[in-house]
Amino acid sequence: MKRSECIKALYEELEDCLVVTIMGACAQELYDLGHRENFFYLQHAMGLASSIGLGLALNRPHDRVVVLDGDGSVLMNLGTLTTLARYRPANLIHIIFDNGSLLSTGGFASHTTSGITDLAAIARGAGVPNVALTTTAYEFMEASADAFERNELSVIVAKVEATGPDHFGMDLKLPENAFRFERYIKEKN
Ligand SMILES: Cc1ncc(C[n+]2csc(CCOP(=O)(O)OP(=O)(O)O)c2C)c(N)n1
């Protein structure tokens, strides 16, 4: 399964959500589908997309927050799963695209490569109430639909190929994206 296919399948569902992505390939794939003001592409701060998602979810309990993350990023901030589980925001869906690789910086192997580290098991052990491990596009769609229907903190680990876009470049720098994202949230209600 490819991450780009998963993001494409989610794209309509993301319309009214607050969406935070990691940098690099994941951000580019979402951006290439068409930027929306409710998308925030976290640059530089590897590992902290889920922490920003948690802050948003706790402060905006009536908004659905979706975090698009990577295995390397989650491994860099592994405590995030325990913090999510402790505060348990029902409006947060944390999707981890596990390609076993630090793809955006050259494709180095991560700890999940060859099944060494099981992020879904870690999420369960951390106490996340709804965890799904998906390896096919069908499973991913089922798990996402289920997570969007629930009113419960969800982590979906999607095992994807270590492939990304053939180009990088977004006409939206971090400060502008941040200002516009903040404005979107303020104007929402
Ligand atoms: C603290 C920190 N270390 C390293 C980097 C450089 N860096 C940017 S993206 C990335 C890889 C991210 O890997 P992953 O989360 O698995 O996503 P993928 O690129 O595979 O989609 C790295 C190492 C960074 N931005 N910040």
The ligand as a Tripos MOL2 file, in Angstrom:
@<TRIPOS>MOLECULE
LIG
   26    27     1     0     0
SMALL
NO_CHARGES

@<TRIPOS>ATOM
      1 C1         15.0060   16.7600   15.2960 C.3       1 LIG1
      2 C2         15.1460   16.4800   13.8440 C.ar      1 LIG1
      3 N1         16.0010   15.5350   13.4150 N.ar      1 LIG1
      4 C3         16.1050   15.2680   12.1010 C.ar      1 LIG1
      5 C4         15.3780   15.9850   11.1860 C.ar      1 LIG1
      6 C5         15.5510   15.7210    9.6980 C.3       1 LIG1
      7 N2         14.4290   14.9630    9.1720 N.ar      1 LIG1
      8 C6         13.4050   15.5680    8.5550 C.ar      1 LIG1
      9 S1         12.2500   14.5060    8.0000 S.2       1 LIG1
     10 C7         13.1160   13.1840    8.5640 C.ar      1 LIG1
     11 C8         12.6010   11.7780    8.3630 C.3       1 LIG1
     12 C9         11.1860   11.5890    8.8490 C.3       1 LIG1
     13 O1         10.9130   10.2080    8.8470 O.3       1 LIG1
     14 P1          9.4420    9.6780    9.0000 P.3       1 LIG1
     15 O2          8.7530   10.3380   10.1080 O.co2     1 LIG1
     16 O3          9.5100    8.1840    9.0510 O.co2     1 LIG1
     17 O4          8.7070   10.1450    7.6740 O.3       1 LIG1
     18 P2          9.0760    9.8100    6.1380 P.3       1 LIG1
     19 O5         10.1240   10.7980    5.7520 O.co2     1 LIG1
     20 O6          9.5410    8.3960    6.0820 O.co2     1 LIG1
     21 O7          7.7990   10.0490    5.4460 O.co2     1 LIG1
     22 C10        14.3100   13.5830    9.1710 C.ar      1 LIG1
     23 C11        15.3190   12.6710    9.7620 C.3       1 LIG1
     24 C12        14.5100   16.9850   11.6780 C.ar      1 LIG1
     25 N3         13.7460   17.7000   10.8560 N.pl3     1 LIG1
     26 N4         14.4200   17.2120   13.0000 N.ar      1 LIG1
@<TRIPOS>BOND
     1     1     2 1
     2     2     3 ar
     3     2    26 ar
     4     3     4 ar
     5     4     5 ar
     6     5     6 1
     7     5    24 ar
     8     6     7 1
     9     7     8 ar
    10     7    22 ar
    11     8     9 ar
    12     9    10 ar
    13    10    11 1
    14    10    22 ar
    15    11    12 1
    16    12    13 1
    17    13    14 1
    18    14    15 2
    19    14    16 1
    20    14    17 1
    21    17    18 1
    22    18    19 2
    23    18    20 1
    24    18    21 1
    25    22    23 1
    26    24    25 1
    27    24    26 ar
@<TRIPOS>SUBSTRUCTURE
     1 LIG1         1 GROUP 0 **** ****
